[in-house]
């Protein structure tokens, strides 16, 4: 007796309408944030290459904060350590939600974006080290991070009709990418560790956890505890953005049974995400971009000098070649081992287009560059030029591929928006799964 043939699973299959609509709302906010990020970066570049460049550097290096708490930091450092803690708090909330109630809770669905994210970290890191050599090896993680806001801003222009499954994959990939970036920053870019402040940070963190587990939303209780946690983590030598992730991981995703259970509405994590994502995307990241992206290029000669530096070359190759190769190869390997096909209407050219969008690095790449080589150093300037150049090249290549597939995406979009029964849910989407 022979076994019946198994039904082959599908890569990038559609999710339920509830999950799809939730992710669409997130992507819209990130797209607006990406536009503001680009504006901030452009203003920084224009100012730092104008006759008034000294004013930009004076603003970036202005020191504010209480010296008694060792928080007399420059505005650029406040943006990198403080404002990006908000960014990583939101990333932590989204990451936990994906593991508890999203794609990553299902190992079969999680396999593709997790493998793609790992491949998109390993391959560019290896290429960077091979090109940059021992002297620049400390910056190995610079080309490994995808900037989801920047990538979505590009996607909104060149691929507005991209199928929902591919958009979901890009967001999930970026979420896992953020997790890997957090681990890399905490483990490899902690130059010195003070154990006492780090242990002391567990006290306000535990109090914060107790309050949010009891579904307390009072800002006058939670914000001071979060600020004390951030201050102590900063004093410990661990990069202060890690505090944002730790705080996010304590927030419950699902409603308690006393509050009606999971079916009663969004949990506290989603509530906080709605509150803080606009602050992260609309304020924190654009200000960081404005205070970090400013680099004096020095005309074509200066641009050529910067890009011929081995570290800069490694970053460009890592972003433009390493990220897409790593993402595409890992996705292909998962499909081979699981015998999964691409969903109907899609082909590997679509995956390549998404993989190229993964090569758009900005926020975390600039942050790691500052941690690796020092803010304001000559090599940090080369890092900024290389990140911007590599991201621009990745965006242009992704534009060519995704534009070539517009006709296919338009057909898929028509299918995904058809609602013949007028129930508010497009007919093609699967019903909500039982919880």
C-alpha positions in Angstrom: 0.0 0.0 0.0 1.5 3.3 -1.0 1.1 6.5 1.0 -1.0 9.3 -0.5 1.2 12.1 -1.9 1.6 14.9 0.6 0.3 18.3 -0.3 3.3 20.6 -0.8 3.3 23.7 1.4 3.5 27.1 -0.1 6.0 29.9 0.5 4.5 33.3 1.0 0.9 32.1 1.3 -1.7 34.6 2.4 -2.6 34.9 6.0 -6.0 35.6 7.6 -7.6 39.0 6.9 -7.1 40.1 10.5 -3.4 39.5 10.4 -3.1 41.1 6.9 -5.0 44.3 7.9 -3.0 44.6 11.1 0.3 44.4 9.2 -1.0 46.8 6.5 -1.7 49.4 9.2 1.9 49.0 10.6 3.4 49.3 7.1 1.5 52.5 6.5 2.9 54.1 9.7 6.4 52.9 8.9 6.1 54.2 5.3 5.4 57.7 6.7 8.2 57.3 9.1 10.5 56.3 6.3 9.7 59.5 4.4 10.5 61.6 7.4 13.7 59.6 7.9 14.7 60.4 4.3 13.9 64.1 4.9 16.0 64.2 8.1 19.0 62.5 6.4 18.8 64.8 3.4 18.7 67.9 5.6 21.7 66.6 7.5 23.7 66.0 4.3 22.8 69.4 2.8 23.7 71.3 6.0 26.9 69.4 6.6 28.1 70.1 3.0 27.1 73.8 3.0 29.1 76.8 4.1 27.4 76.5 7.5 28.7 73.0 8.2 30.3 74.2 11.4 26.9 75.0 12.8 25.7 71.5 12.1 28.7 70.0 13.9 28.2 72.4 16.8 24.6 71.4 17.2 25.4 67.6 16.9 28.2 68.0 19.6 26.2 70.2 22.0 26.4 68.6 25.4 23.3 68.6 27.6 22.3 66.6 30.7 23.2 66.2 34.4 26.9 65.5 34.8 26.3 64.1 38.4 24.5 61.1 36.8 27.1 60.8 34.0 24.4 61.8 31.5 26.1 64.9 30.2 25.9 63.6 26.6 26.0 65.2 23.2 22.8 65.6 21.2 24.0 63.0 18.8 24.6 60.5 21.7 21.2 61.3 23.2 19.7 60.5 19.8 21.6 57.2 19.5 21.2 56.0 23.1 17.9 57.7 24.1 15.7 58.1 21.1 16.7 54.8 19.5 15.6 53.1 22.8 12.1 54.1 21.8 12.7 52.6 18.4 13.9 49.3 20.0 11.1 49.3 22.5 8.6 49.3 19.6 10.7 46.7 17.8 10.6 44.5 20.9 6.8 44.8 21.2 6.4 43.7 17.6 8.9 40.9 18.0 7.1 39.5 21.1 3.8 39.8 19.4 5.1 37.9 16.4 6.3 35.1 18.6 3.2 35.0 20.7 0.4 35.7 18.3 1.9 36.3 14.8 3.8 34.4 12.1 6.7 33.4 14.3 4.6 31.3 16.7 4.2 28.7 14.0 7.5 27.0 13.3 6.5 26.2 9.7 5.7 29.8 8.9 8.6 31.2 10.9 11.2 29.0 9.1 11.4 31.2 6.0 11.8 34.7 7.5 14.1 33.4 10.3 16.3 31.6 7.9 16.3 34.6 5.5 17.2 37.0 8.3 20.1 34.7 9.5 21.4 34.4 5.9 21.1 38.2 5.5 23.3 38.6 8.5 26.0 35.9 7.9 26.7 36.5 4.2 27.3 40.3 4.3 29.3 39.9 7.5 31.6 37.4 5.8 32.0 39.5 2.7 32.7 42.6 4.8 35.5 40.9 6.8 37.1 39.5 3.6 37.2 42.9 2.0 37.9 45.2 5.1 40.5 42.9 6.6 41.6 42.7 10.2 42.0 46.5 10.5 38.3 47.1 9.9 36.9 43.9 11.1 35.3 45.6 14.1 32.6 47.0 11.8 31.6 43.5 10.6 27.9 44.0 11.6 27.4 47.3 9.8 26.0 45.8 6.6 23.8 43.2 8.3 20.8 45.3 9.4 17.8 46.2 7.2 16.1 49.5 7.8 12.4 48.7 7.6 11.2 52.3 7.5 13.7 53.2 4.7 12.8 50.0 2.8 9.1 50.6 3.1 9.4 54.2 1.9 11.0 52.9 -1.2 8.4 50.1 -1.5 5.6 52.6 -1.3 6.9 54.4 -4.4 8.1 51.4 -6.5 5.9 48.6 -5.4 2.5 49.9 -4.1 0.7 46.8 -5.4 3.1 44.2 -3.9 1.1 41.2 -2.7 0.2 41.1 1.0 2.2 37.9 1.6 5.4 39.5 0.3 4.8 42.6 2.5 4.2 40.3 5.5 7.4 38.5 4.7 9.4 41.7 4.5 8.1 43.0 7.8 8.7 39.6 9.6 12.2 39.5 8.1 12.9 43.0 9.4 11.5 42.0 12.9 13.9 39.0 13.2 16.6 41.2 11.7 16.1 43.7 14.6 16.4 40.9 17.1 19.7 39.8 15.7 20.9 43.4 15.7 19.9 43.7 19.3 21.9 40.6 20.2 24.9 41.8 18.2 24.9 45.2 19.8 24.6 43.8 23.4 27.2 41.0 22.9 29.8 42.4 20.5 29.6 46.2 21.1 29.8 46.4 24.9 33.3 47.7 25.4 33.2 47.6 29.3 30.7 46.1 31.7 29.9 47.4 35.1 28.0 44.6 36.9 26.5 46.7 39.8 24.4 49.1 37.7 23.3 46.2 35.4 22.1 44.2 38.4 20.5 47.4 39.9 18.6 47.8 36.6 16.7 44.6 37.3 14.8 46.3 40.2 13.0 49.0 38.2 12.7 46.5 35.3 11.0 44.0 37.6 8.6 46.6 39.0 7.7 47.7 35.4 7.1 44.0 34.6 4.8 43.6 37.6 2.8 46.6 36.7 2.3 45.8 33.0 1.4 42.2 33.9 -1.3 43.6 36.0 -2.3 45.7 32.9 -1.4 49.0 34.5 -1.2 51.8 31.9 -0.5 54.8 34.0 2.3 56.7 32.4 3.3 58.5 35.6 4.2 55.0 37.1 5.6 53.3 34.0 7.7 56.1 32.4 9.8 56.8 35.6 10.6 53.1 35.9 11.5 52.9 32.3 13.8 56.0 32.6 15.6 54.5 35.7 16.0 51.2 33.9 17.5 53.0 30.8 19.8 55.1 33.0 21.2 52.1 34.9 21.7 50.0 31.7 23.5 53.0 30.2 25.7 53.2 33.2 26.5 49.5 33.0 28.3 49.9 29.6 25.7 47.9 27.7 24.2 50.0 25.0 21.2 51.7 26.4 18.9 50.8 23.5 18.9 47.2 25.0 16.8 48.6 27.9 14.1 49.4 25.4 14.0 45.8 24.3 14.0 44.4 27.8 11.1 46.6 28.8 9.1 45.6 25.7 9.6 41.9 26.5 7.8 42.3 29.8 4.6 43.6 28.2 1.9 41.0 27.8 0.6 40.4 24.3 -2.8 38.8 25.0 -5.6 40.0 27.2 -6.0 38.3 30.6 -9.0 36.1 31.2 -10.3 38.7 33.7 -10.3 41.2 30.9 -12.2 38.9 28.6 -9.4 36.8 27.1 -7.7 37.1 23.7 -11.0 37.5 21.9 -11.9 40.6 23.8 -9.6 42.9 21.8 -6.0 44.0 21.6 -3.6 43.3 24.5 -1.4 45.7 26.2 1.5 45.2 23.8 -0.6 46.3 20.9 -1.9 49.2 22.9 1.6 50.4 23.6 2.6 49.8 20.1 -0.1 52.1 18.8 1.0 54.7 21.2 4.7 54.6 20.6 5.1 53.6 17.0 4.2 57.1 15.8 6.7 58.6 18.2 9.3 56.1 17.0 8.7 56.4 13.3 7.8 60.1 13.3 10.1 61.6 15.9 12.9 59.3 17.2 14.2 57.8 14.0 14.1 61.0 11.9 15.9 63.0 14.6 18.5 60.3 14.9 18.9 60.3 11.1 19.3 64.1 11.1 22.0 64.0 13.9 23.8 61.0 12.5 23.7 61.2 8.7 25.5 64.5 8.3 28.9 63.9 6.8 31.1 66.3 4.8 31.6 64.5 1.5 34.1 66.9 -0.1 32.8 66.7 -3.7 33.4 63.9 -6.1 37.1 63.6 -5.0 36.0 63.2 -1.3 33.3 60.7 -2.3 35.9 58.6 -4.3 38.3 58.7 -1.3 35.6 57.5 1.1 34.4 54.7 -1.1 37.9 53.4 -1.8 38.4 52.8 1.9 38.3 49.0 2.4 35.7 49.4 5.2 33.5 51.5 2.9 33.9 49.0 0.1 33.0 46.1 2.4 29.8 47.9 3.5 28.7 48.6 0.0 29.4 45.1 -1.2 27.8 43.7 2.0 24.6 45.7 1.5 24.2 45.4 -2.3 25.5 41.8 -2.8 25.7 40.1 0.6 22.2 40.9 1.9 20.3 39.8 -1.2 22.5 36.7 -1.7 22.1 35.7 2.0 18.3 36.2 2.0 17.7 34.6 -1.4 20.0 31.6 -0.7 18.5 30.9 2.7 14.9 31.1 1.3 15.8 28.8 -1.5 17.4 26.3 0.9 14.2 26.3 3.1 12.1 25.6 0.0 14.4 22.7 -1.0 14.4 21.1 2.4 10.7 21.6 3.0 9.7 20.9 -0.6 7.7 24.1 -0.5 6.6 25.9 -3.7 6.3 29.6 -4.2 2.6 30.7 -3.9 0.7 30.9 -7.2 1.6 33.8 -9.4 5.0 34.5 -7.7 8.5 33.5 -8.8 12.0 33.9 -7.6 12.4 37.3 -9.2 9.9 38.6 -6.6 12.0 37.1 -3.8 15.1 38.8 -5.3 13.4 42.1 -5.4 12.5 41.8 -1.7 16.0 40.6 -0.9 17.4 43.7 -2.5 15.1 45.8 -0.4 16.7 44.0 2.6 20.0 45.6 1.5 18.7 49.1 2.4 20.4 49.7 5.7 20.4 53.0 7.6 19.4 53.4 11.3 21.0 50.4 12.9 23.9 50.4 10.4 24.8 54.0 11.3 24.4 53.2 15.0 26.8 50.2 14.7 29.2 52.3 12.7 29.4 54.8 15.5 29.9 52.1 18.1 32.6 50.4 16.0 34.7 53.4 15.0 33.6 56.3 17.1 31.2 59.2 16.3 32.9 61.9 14.2 36.0 59.8 13.3 37.3 59.7 9.7 36.3 56.1 9.3 32.8 56.9 10.8 32.5 59.4 7.9 33.4 56.7 5.4 30.8 54.4 7.0 28.1 57.0 6.6 29.0 57.5 2.9 29.1 53.8 2.3 25.8 53.1 4.1 24.0 55.8 2.1 25.6 54.6 -1.2 24.9 50.9 -0.6 21.3 51.7 0.4 20.8 53.8 -2.7 22.2 51.2 -5.0 20.0 48.5 -3.4 16.9 50.7 -3.7 17.6 51.3 -7.4 18.2 47.6 -8.2 15.0 46.7 -6.3 13.1 49.4 -8.2 14.1 47.9 -11.6 13.0 44.3 -10.6 9.8 45.2 -8.8 8.7 47.7 -11.6 9.2 44.9 -14.1 6.7 42.8 -12.2 4.0 45.5 -11.9 1.6 43.8 -14.3 1.6 40.6 -12.2 1.2 42.5 -8.9 -1.8 44.4 -10.3 -3.5 41.1 -11.1 -2.8 39.8 -7.6 -4.0 43.1 -6.1 -7.3 42.9 -7.9 -7.8 39.4 -6.5 -6.9 40.5 -3.0 -9.2 43.4 -3.0 -12.3 41.8 -4.5 -15.2 41.6 -2.1 -18.2 40.3 -3.9 -20.2 39.5 -0.8 -19.6 43.0 0.6 -18.8 41.8 4.1 -15.7 44.0 4.5 -13.3 41.1 4.1 -11.8 40.4 0.6 -13.0 37.0 -0.6 -9.6 35.5 -1.2 -8.5 35.6 2.5 -8.9 32.7 4.8 -11.2 33.1 7.7 -9.9 34.0 11.2 -8.5 30.9 12.9 -10.0 29.6 16.1 -7.9 30.7 19.0 
